[in-house]
Amino acid sequence: MNQLTQRINNFVSKPFFSDPRTLLGLWLLLPVISALMKINKCNNFLIFKYVFWHTWNGTPLYEAYPEEYFDTNHYGPLFSVVIAPFAVLPHPLGLLFWHVIMALVLYVSIRKLPVNLSKQILILWFCAHELLTALFMSQFNIVVAAIIIASFVCIEKEREGTAAFLIVLGTLVKLYGIVGLAFFFFSKHKVRFVLWMLVWGILLFALPMLISSGDYIVQQYGEWYRSLTEKNAENLMAGGQNISLLGMVRKISGCTHYSDLWLIVPGMLLFVGPYLRLQQYRYLSFRLMWVASVLLFVVLFSTGSESSGYIIALTGASIWYVAVPWKRNKWDVALMVFAFVLTSMSPSDLFPAFLRKQYVQPYALKALPCILIWGKLMWEMYTKDFAPLPPSTSTASTR
């Protein structure tokens, strides 16, 4: 066994696997493959595409259009501007470029993280399969993950204006972006940050009016709220939705007559508690753990979480693994392996179909490894010292 492990280590340590150009090539190849495979089965992209055309024509954004696609739109009116360059392209070019751009923005955001190259490479390899899962659904969740990471990076670089733009953009497209406000306390220019939030809030709220009208956009924002409220009620026990901590508890217990606030409120209190550790703010590792926590929390505590949304959570899990100044132990490695097998691989044909259909899907077990990782992350944020270790001990300590 030791000899086999050594051979595997020797193989994966080859320069090819640690070259960022290899990862860039892979992360550009995956969207091309997914687009080619989904040319005739791209319902989500059709929904996205028609957000632009319905806005352009002044027709309701949240009604059903069975002659164009099945299901309904749940993205904000601002999305009409975001998707516009891809909507006007002929099919399948629009689909292809949509996939490529989404993968590229997440790749760049990970490469901008303030961690060394080897840690960036680990994140990119670990998330590659989950990226493909999200691409098969043409899902904007890929960009959501990028927006959350990039907003943190911008705050670290004291570019509050850009961070505010990203947070408002993500919020007005899919609400999830609002979690970028979790990094507000790390900003060195809080007043400037708030002012930029107000400026971008006004500008981006009004931006879709350039391709429609003011009355129409205001009305559609109201309809968006209504559609999200209805969707939340539908998601509670839906098979392909609510793949979260909330959904796992509800589906395993079989209970429907209770409010998710019984889980959300304690989760929120646990989430915000580490803000009280003011002395840890100075350490980059502690701030990176906040990025990981946010990426996990936004998926685990949302009834709208679906399988393709786990590109957000698994990016958070991989940042959790590499962020700390101490060496990860065998239990942490086991958690990551568990996450890769159950969370990332379970939707694929490589995972036993019987287990997927009988247990993973009905009980939202895809969320389980990420729940355990978030729990471990929270324990570390409450109890650990994130001060950088001396070079002589940084590779040996397992605090």
C-alpha positions in Angstrom: 0.0 0.0 0.0 2.8 2.4 0.9 4.5 1.6 -2.4 1.3 2.3 -4.3 0.8 5.6 -2.4 4.3 6.6 -3.3 3.8 5.9 -6.9 0.6 7.9 -7.0 2.4 10.8 -5.2 5.2 10.6 -7.7 2.8 10.7 -10.6 0.7 13.7 -9.5 3.8 15.6 -8.4 4.9 15.9 -12.0 5.3 19.5 -13.3 2.4 19.0 -15.7 -0.1 18.7 -12.9 1.2 21.7 -11.0 1.4 24.0 -14.0 -1.4 26.7 -14.0 -1.4 26.5 -17.8 -2.6 22.9 -17.5 -5.5 24.0 -15.2 -6.3 26.9 -17.5 -6.5 24.5 -20.4 -8.7 22.1 -18.5 -11.0 24.8 -17.3 -11.4 26.1 -20.8 -11.9 22.6 -22.2 -14.7 21.6 -19.8 -17.0 24.4 -20.9 -16.4 23.5 -24.5 -17.2 19.9 -23.9 -20.3 20.7 -21.8 -21.6 23.2 -24.4 -21.2 20.6 -27.2 -23.0 18.0 -25.2 -25.9 20.3 -24.3 -26.5 22.0 -27.7 -30.0 20.5 -28.0 -30.7 20.1 -24.2 -29.9 23.5 -22.8 -33.2 24.5 -21.1 -31.5 26.7 -18.4 -29.7 28.7 -21.1 -32.9 29.2 -23.0 -34.5 30.6 -19.8 -31.5 32.9 -19.4 -31.5 33.9 -23.0 -35.2 34.9 -23.0 -34.7 37.0 -19.9 -33.1 39.5 -22.3 -35.6 39.1 -25.1 -38.6 39.4 -22.7 -37.1 42.5 -21.2 -36.4 43.9 -24.6 -40.0 43.2 -25.7 -41.6 44.3 -22.4 -43.2 41.0 -21.6 -43.4 39.5 -18.1 -40.2 37.9 -16.9 -41.7 35.5 -14.4 -44.6 33.9 -16.4 -44.4 30.5 -18.0 -43.5 30.3 -21.6 -43.9 26.6 -22.5 -43.4 27.2 -26.2 -39.9 28.5 -25.4 -38.7 26.5 -22.4 -40.1 24.6 -19.4 -39.9 25.9 -15.8 -39.8 29.7 -15.1 -37.2 32.4 -14.6 -36.1 33.3 -11.1 -33.3 35.8 -11.9 -33.6 39.5 -11.3 -34.3 42.0 -14.1 -30.6 43.0 -14.1 -29.8 39.6 -15.4 -31.2 40.8 -18.8 -28.2 43.0 -19.2 -25.7 40.4 -18.0 -27.0 37.8 -20.4 -27.5 40.2 -23.3 -24.1 39.6 -25.1 -24.8 35.8 -25.2 -28.5 36.1 -26.0 -28.0 38.0 -29.2 -25.4 35.5 -30.5 -26.7 32.7 -32.8 -27.1 29.3 -31.1 -24.9 27.5 -30.2 -22.3 30.3 -30.0 -24.1 32.0 -27.2 -24.2 28.8 -25.2 -20.5 28.1 -25.9 -19.3 31.6 -24.9 -21.6 31.6 -21.8 -19.9 28.4 -20.6 -16.4 29.6 -21.4 -16.8 33.0 -19.7 -18.3 31.5 -16.6 -15.5 29.0 -16.2 -12.9 31.7 -16.9 -14.2 34.2 -14.3 -14.1 31.5 -11.6 -10.7 30.4 -12.6 -9.4 34.0 -12.5 -11.0 34.7 -9.1 -9.3 31.6 -7.6 -6.0 32.6 -9.1 -6.4 36.0 -7.5 -6.8 34.5 -4.0 -4.0 35.6 -1.7 -2.6 32.1 -1.2 0.4 30.5 -2.9 0.3 28.8 -6.3 0.3 25.3 -5.0 -2.8 26.0 -2.9 -4.5 27.6 -5.9 -3.7 24.5 -8.0 -5.2 22.3 -5.4 -8.5 24.3 -5.3 -8.7 24.2 -9.1 -8.1 20.4 -9.4 -10.5 19.7 -6.5 -13.4 21.8 -8.0 -12.9 20.8 -11.7 -15.5 18.0 -11.6 -18.0 20.1 -9.8 -17.4 22.8 -12.3 -18.4 20.4 -15.0 -21.6 19.5 -13.1 -22.6 23.1 -13.0 -21.7 23.7 -16.6 -24.0 20.8 -17.7 -26.8 23.0 -16.2 -25.4 26.2 -17.6 -25.7 27.5 -14.1 -24.9 31.1 -13.0 -23.8 29.6 -9.7 -20.3 29.4 -11.1 -20.3 33.2 -11.4 -21.8 33.5 -7.9 -18.8 31.7 -6.5 -16.5 34.0 -8.5 -18.3 37.1 -7.3 -18.0 36.2 -3.6 -14.3 35.4 -3.9 -13.6 38.4 -6.0 -15.4 40.8 -3.6 -13.1 39.5 -0.8 -10.0 39.9 -3.0 -11.0 43.5 -3.9 -11.5 44.4 -0.2 -8.1 42.9 0.6 -6.7 45.2 -2.1 -8.6 48.2 -0.8 -10.7 48.4 -4.0 -14.0 49.0 -2.2 -15.7 50.4 -5.3 -15.1 47.2 -7.3 -16.1 45.1 -4.3 -19.4 47.0 -3.9 -20.1 46.7 -7.7 -19.7 42.9 -7.5 -21.8 42.5 -4.4 -24.7 44.6 -5.8 -24.4 42.8 -9.1 -24.7 39.4 -7.5 -27.5 40.6 -5.2 -29.7 42.0 -8.0 -29.1 39.0 -10.2 -29.6 36.1 -7.7 -29.6 37.4 -4.2 -26.7 35.2 -3.2 -24.2 37.9 -3.9 -25.4 39.8 -0.8 -23.3 37.5 1.4 -20.3 39.5 0.2 -21.3 42.0 2.8 -19.8 39.5 5.3 -16.4 41.0 4.4 -17.4 44.5 5.3 -15.7 44.4 8.7 -12.3 43.7 6.9 -12.6 46.9 4.8 -10.2 49.7 5.8 -12.5 52.3 4.1 -15.9 51.4 5.5 -17.5 54.8 4.7 -16.3 54.7 1.1 -17.5 51.1 0.9 -21.1 52.1 2.0 -21.1 55.1 -0.4 -20.1 52.9 -3.3 -22.8 50.4 -2.4 -25.4 53.1 -2.6 -24.1 54.4 -5.9 -23.9 50.9 -7.5 -27.3 50.0 -6.0 -28.9 52.9 -7.8 -27.1 52.5 -11.1 -27.5 48.7 -11.4 -31.1 48.9 -10.3 -31.8 51.3 -13.2 -29.5 49.8 -15.8 -32.1 47.4 -17.3 -34.3 50.5 -18.0 -31.9 51.2 -20.9 -33.4 48.3 -22.8 -36.9 48.6 -21.5 -38.7 51.3 -19.4 -38.7 52.5 -15.8 -42.2 51.4 -15.0 -41.6 47.9 -16.5 -38.4 47.3 -14.5 -39.9 48.5 -11.2 -42.9 46.2 -11.8 -40.7 43.3 -12.6 -38.7 43.7 -9.4 -41.9 43.3 -7.5 -42.8 40.2 -9.6 -39.3 38.9 -8.9 -40.0 39.0 -5.1 -43.3 37.2 -5.6 -41.7 34.5 -7.7 -39.0 33.9 -5.2 -41.5 33.6 -2.4 -43.5 31.1 -4.3 -40.4 29.2 -5.3 -39.2 28.9 -1.7 -42.5 27.2 -0.8 -42.2 24.8 -3.7 -38.6 23.9 -2.9 -39.2 22.6 0.6 -39.6 18.9 -0.3 -38.8 19.1 -4.0 -36.5 16.2 -5.1 -34.0 18.3 -7.1 -34.2 21.4 -4.9 -33.4 22.2 -1.3 -30.2 20.2 -1.3 -29.0 21.8 1.8 -28.7 21.4 5.5 -32.3 22.7 5.7 -33.4 20.2 3.0 -31.5 17.2 4.5 -33.1 17.7 7.9 -36.6 18.1 6.4 -36.3 15.2 4.0 -34.8 12.7 6.5 -37.3 13.6 9.2 -40.2 13.8 6.9 -41.5 16.8 8.8 -43.1 19.6 6.9 -45.0 21.6 9.4 -42.2 23.7 10.9 -40.4 26.8 10.0 -36.8 26.7 8.7 -36.1 29.6 11.0 -35.6 27.0 13.7 -32.4 26.0 11.8 -31.6 29.3 10.1 -31.5 31.5 13.2 -29.1 29.2 15.2 -27.0 28.9 12.0 -26.8 32.6 11.6 -25.8 33.1 15.2 -23.1 30.5 14.8 -22.0 32.1 11.6 -21.5 35.6 13.0 -20.0 34.6 16.3 -16.3 34.7 15.0 -16.7 38.4 14.4 -16.2 38.8 18.1 -12.6 37.6 17.7 -11.3 41.0 16.8 -7.7 40.2 17.5 -7.8 37.5 14.7 -8.8 40.0 12.0 -5.2 40.8 11.4 -4.4 37.3 10.1 -5.0 36.5 6.5 -5.8 32.9 7.3 -8.7 34.0 9.5 -10.1 36.2 6.8 -9.8 33.4 4.3 -11.7 31.2 6.6 -14.5 33.7 6.4 -14.5 33.3 2.6 -14.8 29.6 3.0 -17.6 29.9 5.6 -19.6 32.3 3.4 -19.3 30.0 0.4 -20.5 27.1 2.4 -23.2 28.9 4.4 -25.0 30.4 1.4 -25.6 26.9 0.0 -26.3 25.0 3.2 -28.9 27.5 4.5 -30.8 28.1 1.3 -34.0 26.2 0.2 -33.0 27.1 -3.4 -29.8 25.0 -3.3 -29.6 22.5 -6.1 -26.9 20.0 -7.2 -25.2 22.5 -9.6 -25.0 25.1 -6.8 -22.3 23.0 -5.0 -19.6 24.6 -7.1 -20.0 27.4 -4.6 -19.8 25.1 -1.5 -17.0 22.9 -2.7 -14.9 26.0 -3.6 -15.5 27.0 0.0 -14.5 23.6 1.2 -11.2 23.7 -0.7 -10.4 27.2 0.6 -11.1 25.9 4.1 -8.6 23.1 3.6 -5.7 25.3 2.3 -6.3 28.5 4.3 -5.0 27.6 7.8 -1.4 28.1 8.9 -1.1 24.6 10.4 -0.9 21.3 8.6 -4.1 19.5 8.0 -4.5 16.2 9.7 -5.8 12.8 8.4 -9.4 13.6 9.5 -9.4 16.8 7.5 -8.1 14.8 4.5 -10.9 12.3 5.1 -13.5 15.0 5.1 -12.2 16.3 1.7 -12.3 12.8 0.3 -15.8 12.3 1.6 -16.8 15.6 0.0 -15.3 14.7 -3.3 -17.0 11.2 -3.4 -20.4 12.0 -2.0 -20.9 15.7 -3.0 -19.0 16.0 -6.2 -19.2 12.5 -7.7 -22.7 11.4 -6.6 -24.6 13.1 -9.6 -22.2 11.3 -12.1 -22.5 7.9 -13.7 -19.3 6.9 -11.9 -21.3 6.8 -8.6 -23.6 3.8 -8.0 -27.0 4.6 -9.4 -28.8 2.6 -6.7 -27.2 4.6 -3.9 -27.9 7.9 -5.7 -31.5 7.2 -6.4 -32.4 5.5 -3.2 -30.5 7.6 -0.7 -28.5 10.5 -1.9 -31.2 12.3 -3.9 -34.3 11.5 -1.7 -32.5 12.7 1.5 -30.3 15.5 0.1 -27.2 13.7 1.3 -25.0 15.6 -1.2 -25.1 18.3 1.5 -23.7 16.0 4.3 -20.0 16.3 3.7 -20.2 20.1 3.4 -22.2 20.3 6.6 -19.5 18.4 8.4 -16.8 20.6 6.9 -18.7 23.8 7.8 -19.0 22.5 11.4 -15.3 21.8 11.6 -14.6 25.2 10.1 -16.8 26.9 12.7 -15.0 25.1 15.5 -11.7 26.2 14.2 -12.8 29.8 13.8 -14.0 29.9 17.4 -11.1 28.1 19.0 -7.9 28.3 16.9 -5.2 31.0 16.7 -4.6 31.9 13.1 -1.2 33.6 13.6 1.3 32.5 11.0 3.6 29.7 12.3 7.4 30.1 12.3 8.9 28.5 9.2 10.5 25.7 11.3 7.1 24.6 12.6 4.6 25.5 9.9 5.0 22.1 8.2 5.0 20.0 11.3 2.3 21.4 13.5 -1.1 20.0 13.6 -2.6 22.2 16.2 
